[in-house]
Amino acid sequence: MTPTEKFVLAIDQGTTSTRAIIFNHSGEIVSVGQKEFTQIFPNPGWVEHNPIEIWETTRTVVAEALQKAEINRHNLAAVGITNQRETTVVWDKNTGEPVYNAIVWQDMRTSDIVKELEGDEGPDRFRQICGLGLSPYFSGSKIKWILDNVEGARERAEAGDLLFGNTDCWVLWNLTGGINGGVHCTDVTNASRTMLMDIRTLQWREDVCEIFGIPMSMLPEIKSSSEIYGYGRKNGLLIDTPISGILGDQQAATFGQACFEKGMAKNTYGTGCFMLMNTGTEPVFSDNGLLTTVAYKIGDQPAVYALEGSIAVAGSLVQWLRDNLGMIVKSSDIGDLARTVEDNGGVYFVPAFSGLFAPYWRSDARGAIVGLTRYVNKGHIARAVEESTAFQSAEVLDAILADATTAPSWSNTRAFRVALATGERAARLRQHYGRLFDEEIAAHARKAEDPDVEIPVPDGDFPVRKRYPDEVRPAQIEVAKLLYGIHGIERADIEGRNRVNRRNVTAFDAPVMGFVFVHEDMLPWSAMDAGLMLQTLFLSAKSRGVDSCPVGILATWREPVEAEFEIPEGYQLITGFALGYADPEAPINAMQAPRPSIQLLEGK
């Protein structure tokens, strides 16, 4: 480390612990400080934190990280904050004392308030304003509960003495001086989780605040996710250090995973599990139980939005297994315990400790373990705990894919259908396709000796075997030479080529085989729409580390697909595709095929 080297300090105020991480200019971690804090469960469905303890752990971990890195505030270029979102803190601006414990995002005590707010319009009453359905999850109903249930709170709020913030706001206010000039602001990502901000204008809605009964004087100023909000307090470790970045934790993860392009997404696993997909600079409203939220806003640049699928309980279920049932000593023991059994033994865990979040949004749901028999042991329960996160994530992924595939199409008809095959179904399809391919190849071989041999006629809908146009034929031949060449096969080697092509026919043994159908009355226009849908799907898959490949030859045969799926009448099979994880060692995955330049036509 040189005397002039600068570092960045990130404060991660999470649900079960607070961390401080120091990064160097290359983005490498230099040191970490972390400390858990108390989880408070006063009643079933209630979850609280002590805001004072949150602030104390923040100070502790900052000191620990600086000490480990052997630096001080003079070496810091800036401090950033990320935080558990929706967790609601209300405090007195004159004394700095919270009026009540922080009500955690998982807390479901405001279900009755939410029902009351729904009125005759239902849970989507404010969705077009704030992007969120009414739920105890968000900060607005938690603020109202504190004002309605803590003695004297409403009077103090209306007198202008109380402030509200999610934990980013609470930490920032204390870092910048607290009662001695602390900055009361938040960023757009956190503000978008309150139900009080207009998702389009990025400003507090006075009419919504009035409905909730929340004085606007309580609310922090809304700023971007990247600007200088204030400077470290004079009597702390971060004196005069600029605090210059705030993002809610899931938005921070989306940004950190570089989901900067529309259609890119991330899924992170922590206390809960959250999948966010970048939808660009215009908010998109889900038809499938997803939230519309702000992904980030950099300075004066336009805000970037996301669709979010939120799962309340993921890692916290492992914590519950450890702390409440004592089935494991450390959270990391869950994997070893789950591996003691071959499967879940018929046990399924619905971890609705805080209701069910996306895509159901049922605050009245409660957790359940089903499928118990005398055969079941703690290994099966551990396996079911792990699988519950996978099942929940799959449901959110299905919702995101559903929204991704409902982009505008020709006449907004979306006249295509998609079938997905995994597991045993995919295995049967591969076997079926392989058999048909082998039969055709064998018939061709016999025909070479006996002209009377009949070649099986493919029963597919789409003409995938047409000859390339003369002007692109040379490029196709070069690609074919390269394709077979990487397998050490000459183009004249028919048997070798058939072996390679058989991999294509069986969708490269990918774990997911997909098939796209378009209604015959909508061809060819909807075939183009389906292509755009597939492009969106493939890009979305790639952002999650999943590889893809269109497999048009699968449309040559319809019989295998009809044997596995109920295909609506009038729909034609136009292409197949594969989803899975490409083998990085396979030569084909390093192939750089020649591409002729686009030929621009001359004017007459």
N, C-alpha and C positions, 0 to 999 in steps of 0.2 A: 504494500500500500504506500503510495506517495503522499506527501503532505497536502497536495492540492486535489487528490482524488475525492470525488463526490459520490454520495450514495443516496438512495431513496428508501424511506421508511414507509412500509405499508402496515396499517392497523386493520386487522380483520376481527371485528366484533361479532362473533358467531353466536349460535344458539346455546351451545354447551360450554364454550370456552372463548377466550380472547387471545389472539395471537398478534405478535409484532414481528415482521420480517424485514430485514435489511438486504437490499439488492445493490449490486455494483452496476457500473455503466453497461456491462454486457448482459445484464438481466440475470446474473447468477446470484443464488442465495448466499449471503455472507454469514448471517446468524439468524436465529429464531428464538423468541421468547413466547411461551404459551402457558396459560393457567385456566383450569376449569373453575366454574363458579356454581353456586347452589341452584338446583332445580326445585321449585316450590310447587306443590300440588295440593292446594287447600281443599278442593272438592273434585269429584269426578268430572273430567272434561275441562278443568281449570289448570292453567299453567302460568306461573309467574316467575319473574326474576327481581332481585333487589337492585335497583338502578345504582345505588351507592357502591355495591359490590362490583357492578360492571365497571364503573369508573375507577375503582381501586385496582381491579385486575388490569385495566388498560395502562395505568401508571406503572404497575409492576412489570408487565411484559415489555413495555418500552424500555424501561431501565435495564432489564435482563438482556434484551437484544443489543442495546448500545454497549453494555459491559462485555458481552461475548465478542462483539466485533472490535472492541477496543477503540471506539470512536466516541465523539460527542456531537452536539448539535451543530458545531462549526463545519462538520464533514457532511451534513445533510443538505441536499439541494431542495428537497421537498418532502412533504408527508401526504399520503393518501389514506382514505378511509373507505372500507367496505364493511357491510353490516348485515345482520339478520334484519330482514325487512318486516314491515307490518307490526313488529313488537312496539308497543305504545307506551311512551313515558310522558307523564304530565307533571310539571314541577313549578314551584314558585320562583319567579324571576328575581325576587327581592332577597330570598334566603338561600336559593339553590336546592331546597329540600323537595324531593318528590312528594306528591300528595298521596300516592299509592304505589304499590309495587308495579313494575312494568308488566303489562298484560301481553303475553307471548303470542306470536302469530298462530301457534297451534291451539290456542285457547278457544273453547266453544261456548262460553257462558252467555254470549250475546245472541243466541239463537232466537229468543223471544223478541228482542229488539229488531232483528232482521225481519222476522215475520210481520211485525207491526209496520216496518218501513215498506215492505212489499205492497201493502194495500191491495187494491184490485188489479194492479198492473203486473204483479208477480216479480220474480227474482231479477228479471231483465229491465226493471224500471229505469235504471241509470246507465245501462250498458252502452248506449249510443253516446253518452256524455263522457263517461270515465273509462270505458272499455272493460268494465268488470261487472259480473253478476253479484247481486247482494249476497253476502256471506259473512259469517263471524270472522273469517280469515283476515279481513282488511281492517285498517286502523280506525276508520270512521266510527263504526259501531262500538269499538273499544273506548274511544274518547267519550262517546255519549254515555256509556255505562259508568265510567268514572265520575262524570259530571252529575249523573242521576243518583249515584249510590254512595259517594264519599261525602260525608257531612261538610257542608260549607263550600264544596268545590265549585258548584255552579255560580254561586254569588261571587267568589273570588275570580272566576274566569270572566264573568261579565264586567267586573271591575277592572279588568285588564292586568291582573296579577299573575295569571297562570300561562305557561307556555306548553306547547305540545311538540313532540318530535319522535320519529323513530330513533333507534339507537345511534344512527349516524349523527343526527342532530344533537342528541344528548352528549355524545363524546366531543363533537366539534365545539359546542357551547362551553364545556368545561376546559378543553384544550386551549381555547382562546381567551380564557379569563373568568368564565362563569359570571358571578354577580358583579365582577369588575370588568365589564365591557365585553363579555362573551358574545360571540357572533351567533345569531339565531337564524340559520338558513339550512336548506336541504337541497338535494339535486333532483332533477326531473324524474329519475328512475324511482327514487323513494317516494316522491310526491305522487307518482302514478299508482302507488299501492294503498292509497288512503281512501279511495272512492270520492274524494273531494276535489280532485283536479280535473279540469277539462282536458281530455286526451289530445285534442287538436290544438287548442290555444296555449296549453301548458301553464294555465293560470288557475288559481282557486276559483271555484264556482260559488258565488255568494248565495244563490238560490238553493243549491244542494246543502251547503253548510246550514242554512236556515232550517231546512227540513230535518237535518240531523240534530239541530239544536246546539250547534257548535259556534261560539263567537269567533269571528275571523281574526281577532286580535291574538288568539292563541297560536295561529299558524305561522310557520317559518317562511321566510322569503324563498321562493323557488329560483334556483340558479342552474347553470349547465353542469355537466359531469366533470368538466375540466376547466378550472379557472382558480385564481387565488381567492379564497373565501375570507381568510384572516391569517394571523400569525400566532405562534405559540406564546402562551402567557409568560409574564415576567418572572413568576416564582415557580416555574416548572423546568423540566429537562430540555424542553424544545423551545427555549426563548427565541422569539423572532423568526422561527422557522416557518416558511410559508406552508399553509395547509391548502393543497391545490388540486385535489381530486376526490370525488365522492361518487360511488356507485353502489347500489344495492348488490348483495352478494351474488345473486344469480346473473344479473346484468354484467357484473365484473367478470364472472366466469365466461360469459358469452363473448365479451370483449377480449379477455385474455386468451381464449381459444381462437381468436382472429376470425370470428364469424362476421366479416365485414360486408359480405355480398348477400344480396337477397337470395333466400333459399338455403343459406348455410345455417346449421343448427348445432347445438351442443346438449349433452345430457350430463349432469353432475350428480354425484351421490354423496350425501352428507347426512345431517340429521334427517332431512327430507330428501326428495329427489325431484329435480327440476329440469325440464326440457324446454329450451327456447329456440325459436327459429326466426332469423332476421327476415322481415317483410318489407324493408325499404323505408322510404321517407313519408309514406302514407299509412295511417293505421288500417289494419285489416281486422274485420270482425268475424269471429268464428261461428260456424254452424254446428260445431262438434264439441262444445264444452271447454274450449280453450279461452284464455284470457288475452286481451289486447293490452300491451304494456309498452313503455318506452324502454328501448334497449340501451341507448346512450345518446348524449348530445355533447359534442365537442365544441366548446366555446360558442362562437356565433353561427356555426354551421347548423343546418337543419337537423332536427331530431330524427333518429332512426328508431323504428318500431319493431316489435317482435310479437309473435304468438307464443304463449306460454302454457305448458301443462305442468301443474303443480301437484306433487305428491307429499303429503304431510309427514308420513312415517316411513323411513328407510333405515338409516343407521341408528336412529333412536330406538327401533325395535330390537336391535342387537343389544343396545344399552339396557333396555328393559329386561331382556333375557338374563343379562349379567346382574343388574342391581336388584330387580324385583323378585326374580325366581332363583337367582344364584346358580343357574345351570352352567355358567362359564365364569372363569376368574377374570380373564381379560377379553376385551372385545375381539381381539385377533384370534381367540380360540374357536370362534364360530365356524371357521372353515374346516379345521381339523375335525371338529365334532360332526359336522355335516358329511364329511367324507367317510365316516364310519358306516354309512348305509349306502345302498345302491340307488335308492330313490326315496321319495317322500313317504312311502308306505300308505298312500292314500290320504295324507294329512295336508290340509290347505289352511293358510293363515290369512285372515282379512284384518289388516292392522288399522282399523278405523278408530284409533284412540282419540283422534280429533275430528271425527266424522270422516267422510270421504271427500277428497278434493277432486281434481280433474280426473276424468271428464264428467263425473256424476254430480258433484257439489251437493252432497247430502250431509248437512250438519247434524242430523239426527241419527246417523249411522253409528254403530258401536262395533268394536273389534270382536272377532270370533275365530275360534279354531274348530274346524270341522273335519270329519273323517276319522275320528279317534276309534281305535280298537285295542284289544289287549296286546296285539302284536306291536303296537307303536312304542318306541322308546325315545329318549331325549335326542338321539341322532336324527330321527325323522322330524322332530319338531324343529331342530336347528336347520335342517334342510328346507323345511317349509318356510321358516323365517327368511332365509336367503332367497327362496323362489318368489316370495311375496313381492319383493322389490322388482324382480324381473317381470312378473305378471303385470304389476302396476305400470312399469315403464312401457311394456308392450301396448297397453291400452292407450297411453298418452301418444306413443308413436303412431298408432292407428289413427288417432284423432288428428294429428299433425298431417299425416299423409292424406287423410280425407279432405282436410282444408287445402292442402297443396294441390290436390287434383281437382278442386272445384274452381280453379282459375277461369276467367272468361274464355269461352270458346265460340266457334262459329254459331251465331244466333243464340249463344248461351245455352246450347242444347246439351253439351257434354255427352254426346251420344256414343261414348265408349264405355266398356266395362273391363274390369281387371280381375283375374283369378290368380291366387297365390297358392303354391303347394310347398309344404315342408314335410320333414319327417318321413313317415311311411308312405304318404301320398306321393311325395317327390320321388321316392325310391321306385314305387310302382310305375310312375310316368317314365322315369329313365329306362326302366326295364322294357316297357312297352315301346318307346321310341327306338331303343336299341334293336329290338327284335324286328320292327318294321324296316329299319335301315338295313339290317343284315339280310333280310329276305329279298329286298330290292337288289342289293349288291350281288347276292348269290344268283338271282335271276339273270342279271346282266352277264355274269360269268358263264352260265349255261347257254345263253343266247349266242355267245361267241362261237359255240360249237353246234348249236341247233337253232336255226333261224325261226323255228315254229314256237319257241318258248315265249310265253307271254310275260311281259314285265308288269308287276303290280302297279296299278294306277293310283297315285296319291289322292287322298280324299280331302285335302286341304282347300281353303277358300281363297288363298292369296297366291298370285303367280310369282313365287320367289325364285323360280329357276329360269327366268327369261335371260337371254343373252344380253350382255352389256352393249350399249350403242358403240358403233365403230370408233367414234372419236375418243372414247374413254377406254376402249379395249386394251390398248398398250399399257396403260397405267395398271389396269386390273391384272394383266399378265405379270408385270413386275412385282406387284404385291403378292401374287400367288407364288412366284419363285422364291421370294423372301420368306413367306410363311412356311412353305415346305422345306426351304433350305435350313432354317433354324432347327428343324427336326432331323436334318441330315437326309432328306428325301428329295430325289429328283422328280420334276413334274411328270416325267414319263412313268414313274413308279406308281401305278394305279393302286396296288394293294397298300402301299405306304400312305398314299393320299387318303384312302378310305379309312385307315386307322386313325389318322389325324381328324378327319371329318366326323368320325363317330363320337369323338369327344365333344364336338359342337352339338351333335344331335342329342346327346345326354346332358346338355347344359353344363358341361365341364364339372359334373358332380357337385355343383353348387348347392348349398343347403336350402336355398329358396329358388324355385322355378316360378316364373310369372308368365301370364298369357293375356294379351290384349285383344278385345273384340270391339268391332264397330258395327252399328246397324247398317244393313245393306242399303237402306234408303238414304243414308247420310254419307255414303262414299261418293267422291274421294275426300271431301272437305274435312270430315271428322277424323279421317286417318291422319291428316296433318295435325289436328288438335291432339290426337293421341300421341303423336311424336313429341309435341311440346310438353305434354304431361310426362312422358317418359324421361325427357331431358331434365325436367324439374325433379322427378323422382331420383334419377341417377346423381344429380348434383347434391340433393339432400342426403342421399346415402353416403356419398363420398365425404361430406362434411362430418359424418359420424364414423369415418374410417372403414366403411363398407364399400367394396368394389362391385362393379356391375358390368354387364355386357348384353347388348341386344342379340338375340338369337333368332333371326328371321326364318331359318330353315324349319323351326318348330311348327310354323304355320303351314308347312307342306302336308302335314297329317292332322286331321281333326279327331280321328277315332280315339287316340289316347286321352285327349282332353274331355271329350264327351263321356268317357267312361268314369271320369272323376268329378265332373262338375255339371250342375244344372245350367246349361247355357240357354239364355232367353231366346225365344223364337226370333228369327230374322237377323241374328248377330253373326258376323263373320270373324273368324280368327285371322288377324293380320300380322301378328308377330309374337314371339316369345322373348323372354329375357331371363337373365340369371343374376342373383344377388349373393354375395359371399365374400370371402377373403382370398384375394389373389395370392398365389405362391410367388414370393419375390425371387425365388431361385429359378423359376421356370423361364426358359429363354424367350418364350413368346411375350412375356410381360415387359421385356426390355426392347421389343421390336419397334423400330422407328420406320414406319411405312412411308415410301415416297408419295408425295402429294403434288399433282399438277396444279399450277396456279389457276385461279378463277379466270376464265376467259371472258373479257368484256367485249360485247358485240359492238361493232362500228355502226354509226348512224348511216342512214341512206344518203 
